[in-house]
Amino acid sequence: MERGVRYVRGNFWPRVKSFSDLTDLNEQARLWLDTKCNVRLHQTIHKIPRDILKEEQLKPVNTEPFLSVDLVSRKVMNDCMISYQSNYFSVPFHFVGHRVGVRDLRNGTIEIYDETGALIEGYRKPAQKHQVQKMKKHFEGLNSQNHKAKARKAPLMIPDQSPKVHQRPLAVYDSLVSEVVTW
């Protein structure tokens, strides 16, 4: 294992000039594997790794990727945007005032889902914070006379627990003071 790490540090990292996110870095690594690493004659086994892989005929254990992250709920603001990790992402205008789910796939992308679990949109996460990503199609169909859709009021999460107090005019109390009470 240690020699494998040394091989990657000595041969792959010097070739990486820059990368924008994890997906970009993974694409560069896959290109390096397919064009340099797996097509060379391996010095220990004296075979080409790509040929050995074909001979083994390995099959994936599970074809469905595991989603080890949960949805994070966000409310769509009046400007058709949601905030996630200090960045803003647009969703179609008819979701204004609704809650949507955000799933960070931890591979440089996020997915946004509606209340039914249907995928609304996917985005690449920006490398820096305070970035805005929006799609023109999300704003098409907005009424041109009313550029901002009105968000619904969010439901009150905790019911009001305060007791109700009966209100009376102060004259009622004034009349009680003037009466004489006898025992």
C-alpha positions in Angstrom: 0.0 0.0 0.0 2.8 2.4 0.9 4.5 1.9 -2.5 1.1 2.6 -4.2 0.8 5.9 -2.4 4.4 6.8 -3.3 3.7 5.9 -6.9 0.7 8.2 -7.1 2.5 11.1 -5.3 5.5 10.7 -7.6 3.7 10.2 -10.9 0.2 11.6 -10.8 0.4 14.7 -8.6 3.2 16.4 -10.6 1.0 16.1 -13.7 -2.0 17.9 -12.0 -1.7 21.6 -12.9 -5.0 22.7 -11.4 -8.5 21.4 -10.7 -11.8 23.1 -10.0 -13.5 20.5 -7.8 -13.5 16.8 -6.8 -15.2 15.7 -10.0 -12.6 17.5 -12.1 -9.8 15.9 -10.1 -11.4 12.4 -10.5 -11.7 12.9 -14.2 -8.0 13.8 -14.4 -7.1 10.8 -12.3 -9.2 8.5 -14.6 -7.5 9.9 -17.7 -4.0 9.3 -16.1 -5.0 5.7 -15.2 -6.3 5.0 -18.7 -3.4 6.6 -20.6 -0.4 6.1 -18.4 -0.7 3.9 -15.4 -2.7 0.9 -16.5 -1.2 0.6 -20.0 2.5 0.4 -18.9 4.4 -2.8 -18.2 4.2 -3.4 -14.4 7.7 -4.0 -13.1 6.7 -6.5 -10.3 4.3 -8.8 -12.2 5.7 -8.1 -15.7 2.3 -7.7 -17.2 0.1 -4.8 -18.3 -2.6 -4.0 -15.6 -5.3 -3.3 -18.1 -4.9 -6.8 -19.7 -4.9 -8.5 -16.2 -8.2 -6.7 -15.3 -9.8 -8.1 -18.5 -8.7 -11.6 -17.6 -10.2 -11.4 -14.1 -13.7 -10.4 -15.4 -14.6 -8.7 -12.2 -18.2 -7.7 -11.6 -19.3 -4.9 -9.4 -20.7 -6.0 -6.0 -23.5 -3.5 -6.2 -24.6 -1.6 -9.3 -26.6 1.0 -7.3 -24.4 3.7 -5.6 -24.8 4.1 -1.9 -26.2 7.4 -0.8 -24.8 7.9 2.6 -26.1 11.4 3.1 -29.6 12.6 4.0 -31.6 15.3 2.5 -31.2 18.8 4.1 -34.4 20.9 4.0 -34.3 24.4 2.6 -37.0 27.0 1.9 -37.1 28.5 -1.5 -36.8 32.3 -1.2 -38.8 34.9 -3.1 -36.0 35.2 -5.7 -36.3 31.5 -6.6 -33.0 30.7 -4.7 -32.0 28.4 -1.9 -28.9 28.7 0.2 -26.6 25.8 0.9 -23.1 26.0 2.4 -22.9 29.8 1.8 -23.8 29.4 -1.9 -27.1 30.1 -3.7 -28.8 27.8 -6.3 -31.9 28.6 -8.3 -35.0 26.4 -8.5 -38.1 26.8 -10.7 -40.2 29.8 -9.6 -43.3 27.7 -8.8 -41.3 26.3 -5.7 -41.2 29.8 -4.1 -42.3 29.4 -0.5 -42.0 25.6 -0.5 -39.4 23.5 1.2 -37.0 21.4 -1.0 -34.5 18.8 -0.1 -30.8 19.2 -0.8 -28.5 16.2 -1.1 -24.8 16.7 -1.1 -23.3 13.7 -3.0 -19.9 14.6 -1.7 -18.4 14.2 -5.1 -18.6 17.9 -6.1 -22.3 17.9 -6.9 -25.6 18.5 -5.1 -29.1 17.5 -6.0 -32.3 19.3 -5.2 -35.5 17.4 -4.7 -39.2 18.5 -4.3 -41.5 17.4 -1.5 -42.4 14.2 -3.3 -38.8 13.1 -3.7 -38.6 13.9 -7.4 -35.3 15.4 -8.6 -35.7 19.1 -9.5 -32.1 20.0 -10.5 -28.5 19.0 -10.0 -25.5 21.4 -9.7 -21.8 21.3 -9.5 -20.7 22.8 -6.2 -18.5 25.9 -6.7 -15.0 25.8 -5.3 -15.5 29.1 -3.5 -18.2 30.4 -1.1 -20.8 33.1 -1.8 -21.3 32.0 -5.4 -24.6 32.2 -7.2 -25.7 29.5 -9.7 -28.9 30.1 -11.6 -30.6 28.8 -14.7 -32.6 31.0 -17.0 -35.3 28.3 -17.4 -36.1 28.5 -13.7 -37.4 32.1 -14.1 -39.3 31.6 -17.4 -43.0 32.0 -17.0 -42.9 34.5 -14.2 -45.5 37.2 -14.6 -43.7 40.2 -16.1 -45.8 42.7 -14.1 -45.0 41.0 -10.8 -41.4 40.1 -10.8 -41.4 38.6 -7.3 -43.6 35.8 -6.3 -44.9 35.9 -2.8 -43.7 33.3 -0.5 -46.3 31.5 1.7 -45.9 32.0 5.4 -44.1 29.2 7.0 -46.3 27.1 9.4 -45.7 27.7 13.1 -43.6 24.9 14.3 -44.5 25.2 18.0 -48.1 25.9 18.9 -48.7 29.0 21.1 -48.7 27.7 24.7 -49.5 31.0 26.4 -52.8 31.1 28.3 -55.7 33.2 27.0 -56.4 36.2 29.2 -59.9 37.7 29.3 -59.9 41.4 28.6 -62.4 43.8 30.3 -62.8 47.6 30.1 -61.2 49.4 33.0 -64.6 50.8 34.0 -65.5 47.4 35.4 -62.7 47.6 37.9 -63.5 51.2 38.8 -67.1 50.1 39.7 -65.7 47.4 42.0 -63.5 49.8 44.0 -66.5 52.1 44.8 -68.6 49.3 46.2 -68.5 48.5 49.9 -68.0 44.9 50.7 -69.4 43.7 54.0 -68.9 40.4 55.7 
